[in-house]
Amino acid sequence: MAKEFYISRMDSKVADTIAAVQLALDKRLVKSVRTQRKVICVPGCRDEIIAGNISIKSLKHEYRYEDCSSSPSSINSRSLSIEGTYRIVDIRQEDAPLTNLRTQTLEGLRQPRNQKYLPSLLLWGDEGQQLYDEIVRSKHYYPYRVESELLKLKVGDIARKIASTGSDVLLELGAGNMEKTGLILRHLDALDTPLTYYALDVDHTALEYALKSLQDSLKLRNINLCALQGTYEDAAKWLATSEEARGRKKTIAWLGNSIANLEQGEAGDLLGRFSEAQGVECLQGFIIGIDGCQDVSRINKAYDIPGGATRRWVRYALKAGRLQLGPEADAVLHDDNWQWAAAWNPGNHRYENYLTARKTLTATIDGTMVKIEEGERLHTLSSGKWTRSDVDRMCSPQGLVLADIWSSPDVGYGIYWLQPAE
Ligand SMILES: C[S@@+](CC[C@H](N)C(=O)[O-])C[C@H]1O[C@@H](n2cnc3c(N)ncnc32)[C@H](O)[C@@H]1O
């Protein structure tokens, strides 16, 4: 608990870091704080906290915090070294959605009738990740199970494919619990393929736990582990600008049908940006897990699992929204005001999660009136179910070709290998 408490704030503004460290000291969540360069004194703190390098001993780990914002190549990144074994690098940019989640949340509530939304990023904080983990353990949630089974079956081919490209970077977008990635890394390691695995995700705690368990369970000899905290957008920027990424051959993995949380056009544009960011000669290929199931009854069961974990997860966006917006938003985002509602949208090939207002709701937030009518819908997250032709349509405008596919015939789940056209 201790480290989650303040480390999640470590990489935001220095002032927040100081406040968080101070509180952590007060609550005896950390053992000690050591600083290397005195800049700012915090009254009452046992030590002086600075805007430079900070060493913190928590009850479990030792963290080193480096403020590298003065370095031109670092995109305002700061890195936390944990016990010297793997790094978690904060690549969030100042104006990016993750850092401006509050603004985005308010923006979503100000949209016209039935276009209102809560940003899906709200679902992926610590608590949201735990709820999602509960969902993937359910036998009804077939996407996770089917992709895992497919990977177990085809992991030799997939690892050989990655190794054959000579990639020395494997970047995974939205890495989550990394359980499935572990299968691929184990095989790559056995092929004596030296590379660095970069796990990108938005949530620091999730990255930390997942990397630690990968490291403990796999004992890799040829693969370095590193995590990037940020969004897909931040990762595209990082690829384009960081010294660390420049000139290295890369494979990008995107598993778990996460790509289909985006609209098809948006997803295609993002793939295009990833290709451009590295220079086509560096991009070896994308390996992307996409759910193409068209069996509506199976989909309905998977997205409303018995026991209600999916509903709790979707509702969690309300709590996360309240945390972003503060007490002013309670009148609108209080849990009792909303009913869970979700539906398969056949036109868009996607399952859409909504909350519906039980009554007309109003609040004044940051001086602006927010009004939601009774029965109005608030969108949270969609999960697309894309067929092979959808994938073709998405990737060809980006100069990518579908070069290989490993699929599960009964459900229509595919693991696609996309690469730059010759
Ligand atoms: C559907 S889960 C998939 C997790 C994992 N890849 C798997 O297959 O089990 C989506 C993951 O993407 C992350 N994520 C969601 N939106 C993101 C964004 N905009 N940028 C980076 N990561 C994101 C979430 O935190 C979550 O871990």
The ligand as an ORCA input file, in Angstrom:
! r2SCAN-3c Opt
* xyz 0 1
  C      -7.905     -4.723    -22.577
  S      -6.555     -4.467    -21.510
  C      -5.366     -5.564    -22.243
  C      -4.219     -5.877    -21.340
  C      -3.211     -6.892    -21.908
  N      -2.579     -6.419    -23.113
  C      -3.893     -8.213    -22.173
  O      -3.904     -8.646    -23.316
  O      -4.379     -8.814    -21.241
  C      -6.009     -2.864    -22.060
  C      -4.724     -2.346    -21.421
  O      -4.355     -1.155    -22.101
  C      -4.115     -0.124    -21.185
  N      -4.570      1.124    -21.832
  C      -5.840      1.526    -22.036
  N      -5.849      2.697    -22.710
  C      -4.551      3.020    -22.909
  C      -3.915      4.121    -23.561
  N      -4.609      5.097    -24.136
  N      -2.564      4.128    -23.595
  C      -1.828      3.121    -23.024
  N      -2.388      2.059    -22.406
  C      -3.733      2.013    -22.370
  C      -4.910     -0.460    -19.944
  O      -4.346      0.101    -18.797
  C      -4.880     -1.983    -19.956
  O      -3.799     -2.489    -19.220
*
